[in-house]
């Protein structure tokens, strides 16, 4: 990268470096394009036509009112969890445990709804939301309390807590709270007032979309306009400095994790009350994990997470249409999704290196 | 009937054999983790390396009929995945946790893609050839120790040799000193002309080989086929074992045996009706991890530069 690198090759290289270290929106777009190209190769490898496959993916996600509704329905849990994960990222913590928090939130919502059979929707739905958010926050707090008071690595504990939550839910759904009339591990169907209203008549789009939008907007405002947001960001950037400045770092970390858990629990409630109509064992096909990637793709900003969730929701819905329509395994879509983020990690690292290189002279050649 | 009769009674032999069988994949991956963490690299990608190794070993063994070829390819793919992670977190200063988790999720998607393309969507699986245990006469009849050590597949002996080898390499060789220096004070190592990032990359690739071998063990010894997501978090448990075992080869051996014991207890308890719900038994290894992390997670010396990418000319 010196004067010798001139001409077309030099221009190309300068462009490539700028693209790789440029603005966030542009680099996210570039990562998506590269990942879609790799996806095209995989579709070819699976023996399908790339054009047909991607066209099927597009119409599967946006082609009809119901397709659009499915995409939005898939966006809701990803956005809610993604906003929560983004907030904990900003505080400098990894919440990999949203999967378990979502499951327990869904379970709590279903149990509350089944306890209130005759109550009107205005009572049941807020009670379900409160229960789901409390359950999610409580489950998340196990990991954050261990982290804050014992220094236990929260990445590992949240992952382990996911497995524990899965087995706990499986036990409850097979035993104490199982619908005796059903051969499956699930609760009884929820009463009508406990079902989220449909937003677009004739489709499956439920009111959970509003929760997701509100969560993203409020989260964004909190981060940028409230003292709490400022303190969270300060803690994430440098916890030692934040502590020296007199910020209650422990309480901030605990609150960021609890909010993330509450949003994951709310996502569980949306799946129970908006999609399934009851609590089931397979409530989440890995939303908690996908949402980590959603938060990263959204650059740890709540509104960014909402946009990333829409993108991922569309990919997921379109991907399953592609699997049934063209016969390409839907895991192609999974690969595209995670490749996007891995590319963004590389991009962030490249930018770090370029910034570091600026004032320092070229390192001496290796001896 | 005493509740724990099956530990001491005759089928108890199977219990100790199972302990070893369940501990070995964790042990192999955790040994890889020891190299990484000693050199200052946090390897969250063990899970993905194990899973890729498991798939490769199963597919290659089925195709060629040779478990040796399967093992070799499983190890090779584990190393390749590790090298890919190294590109992001050693060559480039990417965040090791984010990159590692992405890699794991990518490996999850990638293995199920390959598996479905090869086996067919929703198709049936073919049983791969397996490596069976070879009972060593006389020694195998010793109670407890016999089934634990002398009624096992040769891979178990490989794993135990790897423990001793790791201890020797890290403690008694010049390269081991370089590894530890890279983890404790990379700038100092660099200032005397040692190549920190190359050492870290080698450690990462070694861990990929060991994790790939551990994954191959899952699909060739513990089972006779690949199942989607068959590692089920073992790579993450291995990371906890690295910490519990204080990042030393023999410490990791002890910690893996503890987890193998917990897992075997859980399997055995499912068979003999203890009145404890099945799901609670399945939780044991995960609860054990959380508890051990909470109790021991902080007490030990962590390599100073653990998780900090090294760039020349930077402090």
Boltz contact constraints between the chains, C-beta under 6 A:
constraints:
  - contact:
      token1: [A, 46]
      token2: [B, 117]
      max_distance: 6.0
  - contact:
      token1: [A, 94]
      token2: [B, 97]
      max_distance: 6.0
  - contact:
      token1: [A, 146]
      token2: [B, 294]
      max_distance: 6.0
  - contact:
      token1: [A, 150]
      token2: [B, 294]
      max_distance: 6.0
  - contact:
      token1: [A, 151]
      token2: [B, 298]
      max_distance: 6.0
  - contact:
      token1: [A, 152]
      token2: [B, 293]
      max_distance: 6.0
  - contact:
      token1: [A, 152]
      token2: [B, 294]
      max_distance: 6.0
  - contact:
      token1: [A, 152]
      token2: [B, 297]
      max_distance: 6.0
  - contact:
      token1: [A, 155]
      token2: [B, 97]
      max_distance: 6.0
  - contact:
      token1: [A, 156]
      token2: [B, 240]
      max_distance: 6.0
  - contact:
      token1: [A, 156]
      token2: [B, 293]
      max_distance: 6.0
  - contact:
      token1: [A, 157]
      token2: [B, 290]
      max_distance: 6.0
  - contact:
      token1: [A, 159]
      token2: [B, 236]
      max_distance: 6.0
  - contact:
      token1: [A, 160]
      token2: [B, 286]
      max_distance: 6.0
  - contact:
      token1: [A, 160]
      token2: [B, 289]
      max_distance: 6.0
  - contact:
      token1: [A, 160]
      token2: [B, 290]
      max_distance: 6.0
  - contact:
      token1: [A, 163]
      token2: [B, 233]
      max_distance: 6.0
  - contact:
      token1: [A, 163]
      token2: [B, 286]
      max_distance: 6.0
  - contact:
      token1: [A, 164]
      token2: [B, 283]
      max_distance: 6.0
  - contact:
      token1: [A, 164]
      token2: [B, 286]
      max_distance: 6.0
  - contact:
      token1: [A, 167]
      token2: [B, 279]
      max_distance: 6.0
  - contact:
      token1: [A, 167]
      token2: [B, 282]
      max_distance: 6.0
  - contact:
      token1: [A, 167]
      token2: [B, 283]
      max_distance: 6.0
  - contact:
      token1: [A, 170]
      token2: [B, 279]
      max_distance: 6.0
  - contact:
      token1: [A, 171]
      token2: [B, 277]
      max_distance: 6.0
  - contact:
      token1: [A, 171]
      token2: [B, 279]
      max_distance: 6.0
  - contact:
      token1: [A, 329]
      token2: [B, 113]
      max_distance: 6.0
  - contact:
      token1: [A, 329]
      token2: [B, 116]
      max_distance: 6.0
  - contact:
      token1: [A, 331]
      token2: [B, 109]
      max_distance: 6.0
  - contact:
      token1: [A, 331]
      token2: [B, 112]
      max_distance: 6.0
  - contact:
      token1: [A, 331]
      token2: [B, 113]
      max_distance: 6.0
  - contact:
      token1: [A, 334]
      token2: [B, 109]
      max_distance: 6.0
  - contact:
      token1: [A, 335]
      token2: [B, 109]
      max_distance: 6.0
  - contact:
      token1: [A, 335]
      token2: [B, 110]
      max_distance: 6.0
  - contact:
      token1: [A, 338]
      token2: [B, 102]
      max_distance: 6.0
  - contact:
      token1: [A, 338]
      token2: [B, 105]
      max_distance: 6.0
  - contact:
      token1: [A, 338]
      token2: [B, 106]
      max_distance: 6.0
  - contact:
      token1: [A, 341]
      token2: [B, 102]
      max_distance: 6.0
  - contact:
      token1: [A, 342]
      token2: [B, 102]
      max_distance: 6.0
  - contact:
      token1: [A, 345]
      token2: [B, 88]
      max_distance: 6.0
  - contact:
      token1: [A, 345]
      token2: [B, 94]
      max_distance: 6.0
  - contact:
      token1: [A, 345]
      token2: [B, 98]
      max_distance: 6.0
  - contact:
      token1: [A, 345]
      token2: [B, 99]
      max_distance: 6.0
  - contact:
      token1: [A, 346]
      token2: [B, 88]
      max_distance: 6.0
  - contact:
      token1: [A, 346]
      token2: [B, 92]
      max_distance: 6.0
  - contact:
      token1: [A, 349]
      token2: [B, 92]
      max_distance: 6.0
  - contact:
      token1: [A, 349]
      token2: [B, 93]
      max_distance: 6.0
  - contact:
      token1: [A, 349]
      token2: [B, 94]
      max_distance: 6.0
  - contact:
      token1: [A, 352]
      token2: [B, 93]
      max_distance: 6.0
  - contact:
      token1: [A, 356]
      token2: [B, 314]
      max_distance: 6.0
  - contact:
      token1: [A, 360]
      token2: [B, 313]
      max_distance: 6.0
  - contact:
      token1: [A, 363]
      token2: [B, 312]
      max_distance: 6.0
  - contact:
      token1: [A, 363]
      token2: [B, 313]
      max_distance: 6.0
  - contact:
      token1: [A, 367]
      token2: [B, 193]
      max_distance: 6.0
